[in-house]
């Protein structure tokens, strides 16, 4: 995912959260991007089947 695609979502999210929640959300996003770059991810179908 390119930063151009992620930036608007992060900015929108940031406007709706207090500082602590915003930075926690950013850390979660970064962990997800790092996992993706390492090839550690599941398909949407796999994720949905384990989170319902």
ABEGO torsion letter per residue (X at the ends): XBAAAAAAAAAAAAAABBAAAAAAAAAAAAAAAAAAAAGBBBBAAAAAAAAX
